[in-house]
Amino acid sequence: MQTGIRHSVHRDISAQGLRAGQGVFRGAPSCLPGRGALRCFLVVAVLATLLPGCLPVKETLLMEGTDLLDQGSYTEAFDRFNKAIRLDPATSQAYYGRGDALKALGWLEAAEHDYDRAISLEPENTAYRWARIEIFQLRSAYLDTVDLNAIEKPVQRSLRGVLRVLMRQDLDVIVRKDPEDVSARFERALLMDIDGEREEAMGQMDVCVLERPFGSAIRNERGRMLHKRGEYLEAVEDYDAALKWCEDSAVIRYDRALSLKMCGRIGEAVEDLQYVLRADSLDGEAWQILGEMLHQIGRNAEGCTSLKRSIALGIPEAGDLFEKLCR
């Protein structure tokens, strides 16, 4: 059973943080026009169509809906956008805003339908594409939380595959629209890696590093890719760079520990894992790996204690290691 902060749906250096412009899975604010762009559009629309003493009803509803979204009044915002759609069913901004309200209210399928409609009316709008991608991500994260039996798991994998295809289609449009959108390239690289397109994924990630060398999420994910390729020393270099900008991250330290171990730098790996476990003492996998490495450097008693902690946290492999190393 996976427990602890390393196994949360959105990790502390996730792509969500990247696009939010935190320097660490969604880029600088300029990459995602979002609510500010909608408000700017509405102001321009009002100024362009305003008659003396007469504020256009549709634009008023859209601006009120946007303000209500910002205030967290999602039901009222839904009502404003719904009225705007009744006035003009071809208003893409109204579908986008109503989709945001529906998403906030937990109606993901209805929100996705509204984003689909907004995109059909304005296919090149990257904000609409990002909004739909987030729905796909939420649906994928939900699949990760569902405990399925062996018969249903192939269906789960198939659904994940479909969601990845849909996300990549939207990301392709965003990158074509703005080749310098590092967030879109980063997300696309992650999906390529999952789909086994390792070389293409690494190429995309290299571009991201060149454009944003100080992004901790980018450097950490490239480190993982390098680790899978067996380039452990290069992976450690990327983790070191990521830690310069996110030094408190247990996620990066855990990943670095795995690469340090493969480089033979066991003492440093032990230090990283001990840091991870101070942050989250319920990480059974970390206790198991720590126990094994402590035995490698002759600290057998500590190693056996770590393996006992891992066994208590439900890691079955730790039991086999305990029998082998501690009996």
C-alpha positions as CSV (number, residue, x, y, z in Angstrom):
1,M,0.0,0.0,0.0
2,Q,1.4,3.4,-1.0
3,T,1.3,6.0,1.7
4,G,2.7,9.4,2.4
5,I,3.4,12.7,0.7
6,R,5.3,11.2,-2.2
7,H,2.2,9.3,-3.5
8,S,-0.2,12.2,-3.5
9,V,-2.0,12.9,-6.8
10,H,-0.3,16.3,-7.3
11,R,3.2,16.2,-5.8
12,D,4.9,19.3,-4.4
13,I,6.8,19.8,-7.7
14,S,4.0,18.8,-9.9
15,A,3.1,20.2,-13.3
16,Q,0.3,22.1,-11.6
17,G,2.9,24.1,-9.7
18,L,4.8,24.7,-13.0
19,R,1.8,26.2,-14.8
20,A,0.9,28.3,-11.8
21,G,4.2,30.0,-12.3
22,Q,5.8,28.9,-9.0
23,G,9.1,28.2,-10.7
24,V,8.8,24.5,-10.1
25,F,3.1,20.4,-14.0
26,R,2.1,24.7,-15.3
27,G,4.4,27.7,-16.4
28,A,4.5,31.4,-16.2
29,P,1.2,33.3,-16.1
30,S,1.7,34.3,-19.8
31,C,1.4,30.6,-20.8
32,L,-2.1,30.4,-19.5
33,P,-4.3,33.4,-20.2
34,G,-7.1,32.2,-17.9
35,R,-9.4,34.6,-16.0
36,G,-7.4,37.8,-16.6
37,A,-7.6,37.3,-20.4
38,L,-11.3,36.7,-20.2
39,R,-11.8,39.9,-18.2
40,C,-9.7,41.9,-20.6
41,F,-11.7,40.6,-23.6
42,L,-14.9,41.5,-21.9
43,V,-13.7,45.1,-21.1
44,V,-12.7,45.5,-24.7
45,A,-16.1,44.1,-25.9
46,V,-18.0,46.5,-23.6
47,L,-16.0,49.5,-24.8
48,A,-16.5,48.5,-28.4
49,T,-20.2,48.1,-28.2
50,L,-21.3,50.4,-25.5
51,L,-24.0,52.9,-26.3
52,P,-24.6,56.0,-24.2
53,G,-26.4,54.9,-21.0
54,C,-26.8,51.3,-22.3
55,L,-24.5,48.4,-21.1
56,P,-24.8,45.3,-23.3
57,V,-26.6,42.6,-21.4
58,K,-24.5,39.7,-22.5
59,E,-21.2,41.4,-21.6
60,T,-22.6,42.4,-18.3
61,L,-23.5,38.8,-17.5
62,L,-20.1,37.6,-18.5
63,M,-18.3,40.1,-16.4
64,E,-20.6,39.4,-13.4
65,G,-20.0,35.6,-13.9
66,T,-16.2,36.1,-14.0
67,D,-16.3,38.2,-10.8
68,L,-18.5,35.6,-9.0
69,L,-16.0,32.9,-10.0
70,D,-13.2,34.9,-8.4
71,Q,-15.3,35.2,-5.3
72,G,-16.0,31.5,-5.1
73,S,-19.7,32.0,-5.7
74,Y,-19.9,29.2,-8.3
75,T,-23.6,28.6,-8.4
76,E,-24.3,32.2,-9.0
77,A,-21.6,32.3,-11.6
78,F,-23.1,29.3,-13.3
79,D,-26.4,31.2,-13.5
80,R,-24.8,34.3,-15.1
81,F,-23.0,32.3,-17.8
82,N,-26.1,30.2,-18.4
83,K,-28.1,33.4,-19.1
84,A,-25.4,34.6,-21.4
85,I,-25.6,31.4,-23.4
86,R,-29.3,31.7,-23.7
87,L,-28.8,35.2,-25.1
88,D,-26.1,34.1,-27.6
89,P,-25.4,30.3,-27.9
90,A,-22.3,31.1,-30.0
91,T,-20.4,32.8,-27.1
92,S,-17.3,30.7,-26.4
93,Q,-16.4,32.7,-23.3
94,A,-19.7,31.8,-21.7
95,Y,-19.2,28.1,-22.2
96,Y,-15.6,28.5,-20.8
97,G,-16.9,30.3,-17.7
98,R,-19.8,27.9,-17.1
99,G,-17.3,25.1,-17.5
100,D,-15.2,26.6,-14.7
101,A,-18.2,26.9,-12.5
102,L,-19.3,23.3,-13.1
103,K,-15.7,22.1,-12.5
104,A,-15.6,23.9,-9.2
105,L,-19.0,22.4,-8.2
106,G,-17.7,18.9,-9.0
107,W,-19.6,18.3,-12.2
108,L,-16.6,17.3,-14.3
109,E,-18.5,15.6,-17.2
110,A,-20.7,18.7,-17.7
111,A,-17.6,21.0,-17.4
112,E,-15.8,18.9,-20.1
113,H,-18.9,19.3,-22.4
114,D,-18.8,23.1,-22.0
115,Y,-15.1,23.2,-22.7
116,D,-15.7,21.1,-25.8
117,R,-18.3,23.6,-26.9
118,A,-16.0,26.5,-26.2
119,I,-13.2,24.9,-28.2
120,S,-15.5,24.1,-31.1
121,L,-16.3,27.8,-31.3
122,E,-12.7,29.0,-30.9
123,P,-10.3,26.1,-31.6
124,E,-7.1,28.0,-31.2
125,N,-7.8,29.4,-27.7
126,T,-5.1,27.9,-25.5
127,A,-6.9,28.8,-22.2
128,Y,-9.8,26.6,-23.3
129,R,-7.4,23.8,-24.2
130,W,-5.7,24.0,-20.8
131,A,-9.0,24.0,-19.0
132,R,-10.0,20.7,-20.8
133,I,-6.6,19.2,-20.1
134,E,-7.2,19.8,-16.4
135,I,-10.4,17.9,-16.6
136,F,-8.6,15.0,-18.2
137,Q,-5.9,15.1,-15.5
138,L,-8.6,15.1,-12.8
139,R,-10.3,12.1,-14.4
140,S,-6.9,10.3,-14.6
141,A,-6.1,11.0,-11.0
142,Y,-9.5,9.6,-10.0
143,L,-8.7,6.4,-11.8
144,D,-5.6,6.1,-9.6
145,T,-7.7,6.2,-6.5
146,V,-10.2,3.5,-7.5
147,D,-9.5,0.0,-6.1
148,L,-10.3,-2.3,-9.0
149,N,-10.2,-6.1,-9.2
150,A,-8.0,-7.9,-11.7
151,I,-10.7,-8.1,-14.4
152,E,-11.3,-4.4,-14.3
153,K,-7.7,-3.2,-14.3
154,P,-7.2,-3.7,-18.1
155,V,-10.2,-1.4,-18.6
156,Q,-8.6,1.2,-16.2
157,R,-5.4,1.1,-18.2
158,S,-7.3,1.5,-21.5
159,L,-9.1,4.6,-20.0
160,R,-5.8,6.1,-19.0
161,G,-4.5,5.5,-22.5
162,V,-7.5,7.3,-24.0
163,L,-7.1,10.3,-21.6
164,R,-3.4,10.5,-22.6
165,V,-4.3,10.6,-26.3
166,L,-6.9,13.4,-25.6
167,M,-4.4,15.4,-23.6
168,R,-1.7,15.1,-26.2
169,Q,-4.1,16.3,-28.9
170,D,-4.8,19.5,-26.9
171,L,-1.1,19.9,-26.1
172,D,-0.1,19.6,-29.7
173,V,-2.5,22.5,-30.5
174,I,-1.0,24.6,-27.7
175,V,2.6,24.0,-28.8
176,R,1.7,24.7,-32.4
177,K,0.1,27.9,-31.4
178,D,3.0,28.9,-29.1
179,P,6.2,26.9,-29.7
180,E,7.8,28.7,-26.7
181,D,5.2,27.4,-24.2
182,V,7.4,25.5,-21.9
183,S,4.5,24.2,-19.8
184,A,2.9,22.5,-22.8
185,R,6.2,20.9,-23.9
186,F,6.8,19.7,-20.3
187,E,3.4,18.1,-20.0
188,R,3.7,16.5,-23.5
189,A,7.2,15.1,-22.6
190,L,5.7,13.4,-19.5
191,L,3.0,11.8,-21.6
192,M,5.5,10.7,-24.2
193,D,7.6,9.1,-21.5
194,I,4.6,7.2,-20.2
195,D,3.8,6.0,-23.7
196,G,7.3,4.6,-24.1
197,E,8.5,7.4,-26.5
198,R,11.7,7.8,-24.5
199,E,13.9,9.6,-27.0
200,E,11.2,12.0,-28.1
201,A,10.3,12.7,-24.5
202,M,14.0,13.4,-23.6
203,G,14.2,15.8,-26.6
204,Q,11.2,17.7,-25.4
205,M,12.6,17.9,-21.9
206,D,15.9,19.1,-23.1
207,V,14.2,22.0,-24.8
208,C,12.3,22.8,-21.5
209,V,15.6,22.8,-19.6
210,L,17.1,25.2,-22.1
211,E,14.1,27.5,-21.9
212,R,13.7,27.3,-18.1
213,P,17.0,26.0,-16.6
214,F,15.9,26.8,-13.0
215,G,12.6,25.0,-13.1
216,S,12.8,22.4,-10.3
217,A,9.9,20.2,-11.7
218,I,11.6,20.1,-15.1
219,R,15.0,19.2,-13.8
220,N,13.5,16.5,-11.5
221,E,11.5,14.9,-14.2
222,R,14.5,14.9,-16.6
223,G,16.5,13.3,-13.8
224,R,13.9,10.5,-13.6
225,M,14.1,10.0,-17.4
226,L,17.9,9.8,-17.2
227,H,17.7,7.3,-14.3
228,K,15.5,5.0,-16.4
229,R,18.1,5.2,-19.2
230,G,20.8,4.2,-16.8
231,E,22.5,7.6,-16.8
232,Y,22.6,7.8,-13.0
233,L,25.4,10.4,-12.6
234,E,23.6,12.8,-15.0
235,A,20.4,12.2,-13.1
236,V,22.0,13.2,-9.9
237,E,23.2,16.4,-11.5
238,D,19.6,17.3,-12.5
239,Y,18.4,16.5,-9.0
240,D,21.1,18.7,-7.5
241,A,20.0,21.5,-9.8
242,A,16.3,21.0,-8.8
243,L,17.2,21.1,-5.1
244,K,18.8,24.5,-5.5
245,W,15.3,25.9,-6.1
246,C,13.3,23.5,-4.0
247,E,15.6,22.4,-1.2
248,D,12.9,21.2,1.1
249,S,11.4,18.7,-1.4
250,A,11.2,15.1,-0.1
251,V,10.2,14.0,-3.6
252,I,13.5,15.2,-5.2
253,R,15.6,13.8,-2.3
254,Y,13.9,10.4,-2.7
255,D,14.6,10.3,-6.4
256,R,18.1,11.4,-5.9
257,A,18.7,8.7,-3.3
258,L,17.8,6.1,-5.9
259,S,20.3,7.4,-8.4
260,L,23.0,7.9,-5.7
261,K,22.6,4.3,-4.7
262,M,23.2,3.2,-8.3
263,C,26.3,5.4,-8.4
264,G,27.6,3.6,-5.3
265,R,27.3,6.7,-3.2
266,I,25.4,4.9,-0.4
267,G,26.2,7.2,2.4
268,E,24.7,10.2,0.6
269,A,21.7,8.2,-0.4
270,V,21.1,7.2,3.2
271,E,21.1,10.9,4.2
272,D,18.5,11.7,1.6
273,L,16.2,8.9,2.7
274,Q,16.6,9.9,6.3
275,Y,15.5,13.4,5.3
276,V,12.5,11.9,3.4
277,L,11.5,9.9,6.5
278,R,11.7,12.9,8.8
279,A,9.2,14.6,6.5
280,D,7.0,11.5,6.3
281,S,7.6,8.6,8.7
282,L,4.8,6.6,7.1
283,D,6.6,6.0,3.8
284,G,7.0,2.2,3.9
285,E,9.0,2.0,0.6
286,A,11.5,4.5,1.9
287,W,12.0,2.5,5.1
288,Q,12.6,-0.6,3.1
289,I,15.2,1.0,0.8
290,L,16.9,2.6,3.7
291,G,17.1,-0.7,5.6
292,E,18.7,-2.4,2.6
293,M,21.3,0.4,2.1
294,L,22.2,0.5,5.8
295,H,23.1,-3.1,5.6
296,Q,25.3,-2.3,2.6
297,I,27.4,0.0,4.7
298,G,27.6,-2.3,7.7
299,R,24.9,-0.6,9.9
300,N,23.0,-3.8,10.3
301,A,21.1,-3.1,13.5
302,E,19.7,0.2,12.1
303,G,19.0,-1.6,8.8
304,C,16.9,-4.3,10.6
305,T,15.0,-1.6,12.5
306,S,14.2,0.2,9.3
307,L,13.0,-3.1,7.7
308,K,10.7,-3.7,10.7
309,R,9.2,-0.3,10.2
310,S,8.6,-1.1,6.5
311,I,6.9,-4.4,7.4
312,A,4.7,-2.7,9.9
313,L,3.6,-0.3,7.1
314,G,2.5,-3.1,4.9
315,I,5.5,-3.5,2.4
316,P,5.6,-7.3,1.7
317,E,9.1,-7.2,0.1
318,A,10.5,-5.9,3.3
319,G,9.6,-9.1,5.0
320,D,11.6,-11.1,2.5
321,L,14.6,-8.8,3.0
322,F,14.3,-9.0,6.8
323,E,14.4,-12.9,6.6
324,K,17.5,-12.7,4.4
325,L,19.5,-10.0,6.2
326,C,18.4,-10.1,9.8
327,R,17.9,-13.7,10.7
